């Protein structure tokens, strides 16, 4: 969800899609995308499934 500012959403192999303030959209899992802030900047919120925390481990031998 974007805040009061705007900017385009770029997705691989698609034309940039303008995002208006308050836009809510769902992207497919592992979608390649980028956000570019407009002149006034941009804030956004992302939501993800909860996953177990990362653990510090030794590197496996190659």
ROSE-4610 file (N, C-alpha, C; in Angstrom, 1 decimal, always signed):
// ROSE-4610
residu = [X/X/X/X/X/X/X/X/X/X/X/X/X/X/X/X/X/X/X/X/X/X/X/X/X/X/X/X/X/X/X/X/X/X/X/X/X/X/X/X/X/X/X/X/X/X/X/X/X/X/X/X/X/X/X/X/X/X/X/X/X/X/X/X/X/X/X/X/X/X/X/X/X/X/X/X/X/X/X/X/X/X/X/X/X/X/X/X/X/X/X/X/X/X/X/X/X/X/X/X/X/X/X/X/X/X/X/X/X/X/X/X/X/X/X/X/X/X/X/X/X/X/X/X/X/X/X/X/X/X/X/X/X/X/X/X/X/X/X/X/X/X/X/X/X/X/X/X/X/X/X/X/X/X/X/X/X/X/X/X/X/X/X/X/X/X/X/X/X/X/X/X/X/X/X/X/X/X/X/X/X/X/X/X/X/X]
num = [1/1/1/2/2/2/3/3/3/4/4/4/5/5/5/6/6/6/7/7/7/8/8/8/9/9/9/10/10/10/11/11/11/12/12/12/13/13/13/14/14/14/15/15/15/16/16/16/17/17/17/18/18/18/19/19/19/20/20/20/21/21/21/22/22/22/23/23/23/24/24/24/25/25/25/26/26/26/27/27/27/28/28/28/29/29/29/30/30/30/31/31/31/32/32/32/33/33/33/34/34/34/35/35/35/36/36/36/37/37/37/38/38/38/39/39/39/40/40/40/41/41/41/42/42/42/43/43/43/44/44/44/45/45/45/46/46/46/47/47/47/48/48/48/49/49/49/50/50/50/51/51/51/52/52/52/53/53/53/54/54/54/55/55/55/56/56/56/57/57/57/58/58/58/59/59/59/60/60/60/61/61/61/62/62/62]
x = [+0.8/+0.0/+0.9/+0.6/+1.4/+0.8/+1.6/+1.1/+0.6/+0.6/+0.1/+0.9/+2.0/+2.9/+2.7/+3.2/+3.0/+4.3/+4.3/+5.4/+5.1/+5.9/+5.6/+6.1/+5.4/+5.8/+6.3/+7.6/+8.1/+8.1/+7.6/+7.7/+8.4/+9.2/+10.0/+9.1/+9.5/+8.9/+7.5/+7.2/+5.9/+6.2/+5.2/+5.4/+5.2/+5.9/+5.7/+4.3/+3.8/+2.4/+2.3/+1.7/+1.6/+0.8/+1.3/+0.6/+0.1/-1.2/-1.8/-1.7/-1.8/-1.8/-2.9/-2.6/-3.5/-3.7/-2.9/-3.0/-2.7/-3.4/-3.2/-3.1/-2.0/-1.9/-1.2/-1.5/-0.9/-0.1/+1.2/+2.0/+2.3/+2.5/+2.7/+4.0/+4.1/+5.3/+6.5/+7.6/+8.9/+8.8/+7.8/+7.7/+8.9/+9.5/+10.6/+9.9/+10.3/+9.6/+10.5/+10.2/+10.9/+10.0/+10.2/+9.4/+10.3/+9.8/+10.6/+9.8/+10.3/+9.6/+9.4/+8.3/+8.1/+8.8/+8.5/+9.1/+9.0/+7.9/+7.6/+8.0/+8.7/+9.1/+8.0/+8.2/+7.2/+7.4/+6.4/+6.5/+5.6/+5.9/+5.1/+5.2/+4.2/+4.1/+4.0/+4.8/+4.8/+4.3/+3.7/+3.2/+3.7/+4.3/+4.9/+4.4/+4.4/+4.2/+5.3/+4.9/+5.9/+6.8/+8.1/+9.0/+9.9/+10.5/+11.4/+12.6/+13.1/+14.2/+15.5/+16.4/+17.6/+18.5/+19.3/+20.2/+21.6/+22.5/+23.9/+24.5/+25.0/+25.5/+26.9/+27.6/+28.9/+28.5/+29.4/+29.2/+29.5/+28.6/+28.8/+30.1/+30.8/+31.9/+31.5/+32.2/+31.9/+32.5]
y = [-1.2/+0.0/+1.2/+2.2/+3.4/+4.5/+5.4/+6.5/+7.7/+8.9/+10.0/+10.4/+9.8/+10.2/+9.1/+9.4/+8.5/+8.1/+7.2/+6.7/+5.5/+5.1/+3.9/+2.6/+1.5/+0.2/-0.4/-0.9/-1.6/-3.1/-3.8/-5.3/-5.8/-6.8/-7.4/-7.6/-7.2/-7.4/-6.8/-5.7/-5.0/-3.5/-2.7/-1.3/-0.8/+0.2/+0.8/+1.1/+0.8/+1.0/+2.1/+3.3/+4.3/+3.9/+4.3/+4.0/+5.3/+5.4/+6.5/+6.3/+7.4/+7.3/+6.4/+5.6/+4.6/+3.4/+3.2/+2.0/+0.7/-0.3/-1.6/-2.6/-3.4/-4.4/-5.6/-6.7/-8.0/-8.5/-8.9/-9.4/-10.9/-11.6/-13.0/-13.3/-14.4/-14.9/-14.8/-14.2/-14.1/-13.2/-12.3/-11.4/-10.4/-10.2/-9.2/-7.9/-6.9/-5.6/-4.6/-3.3/-2.2/-1.0/-0.2/+1.0/+2.2/+3.2/+4.5/+5.6/+6.3/+7.4/+8.6/+9.3/+10.5/+11.6/+12.9/+14.1/+14.2/+13.8/+14.0/+12.8/+11.8/+10.6/+9.6/+8.5/+7.4/+6.6/+6.2/+5.3/+4.1/+2.9/+1.8/+0.7/-0.1/-1.2/-2.5/-3.4/-4.8/-5.8/-6.8/-7.9/-9.2/-10.0/-11.3/-12.3/-13.6/-14.7/-14.8/-15.1/-15.2/-16.4/-16.3/-17.4/-17.5/-18.7/-18.8/-17.9/-17.4/-16.5/-17.2/-16.4/-16.9/-17.3/-18.4/-18.9/-18.7/-18.4/-18.4/-19.8/-20.2/-21.6/-21.5/-22.7/-22.8/-23.0/-22.6/-22.7/-24.2/-24.8/-26.2/-26.3/-27.4/-27.6/-27.8/-27.2/-27.3/-28.6]
z = [+0.0/+0.0/+0.0/-0.9/-0.9/-0.1/+0.3/+1.1/+0.2/+0.7/+0.0/-1.3/-1.4/-2.6/-3.7/-4.9/-6.0/-6.6/-7.6/-8.3/-9.1/-10.1/-10.9/-10.3/-10.6/-10.3/-11.6/-11.6/-12.8/-12.5/-13.4/-13.4/-14.6/-14.4/-15.6/-16.8/-17.9/-19.2/-19.3/-18.5/-18.6/-18.6/-19.1/-19.0/-17.6/-17.1/-15.8/-15.6/-14.4/-14.0/-13.0/-13.3/-12.3/-11.1/-9.9/-8.6/-8.0/-7.7/-7.1/-5.6/-4.8/-3.4/-2.9/-1.9/-1.4/-2.2/-3.2/-4.0/-3.2/-3.4/-2.8/-3.9/-4.0/-5.0/-4.5/-5.1/-4.8/-5.9/-5.7/-6.7/-6.5/-7.6/-7.4/-6.7/-6.0/-5.3/-6.2/-5.7/-6.4/-7.7/-7.7/-8.9/-8.9/-10.0/-10.1/-10.3/-9.4/-9.5/-8.9/-9.1/-8.5/-8.4/-7.4/-7.2/-7.3/-8.0/-8.1/-7.6/-6.6/-6.0/-6.9/-6.8/-7.6/-6.9/-7.4/-6.9/-5.3/-4.8/-3.3/-2.5/-3.1/-2.4/-2.4/-1.7/-1.6/-0.3/+0.3/+1.4/+1.1/+1.5/+1.1/+2.2/+2.3/+3.3/+2.6/+3.0/+2.4/+3.5/+3.1/+4.0/+3.5/+4.4/+4.1/+5.0/+4.6/+5.5/+6.5/+7.8/+8.8/+8.5/+8.7/+8.4/+9.7/+9.9/+11.0/+10.8/+11.9/+11.9/+11.3/+10.8/+10.3/+11.4/+11.2/+12.2/+11.7/+12.6/+12.3/+12.3/+11.2/+11.0/+10.4/+10.5/+9.7/+8.3/+7.4/+6.0/+5.6/+4.8/+4.3/+3.5/+3.5/+2.7/+1.2/+0.3/-1.1/-1.7]
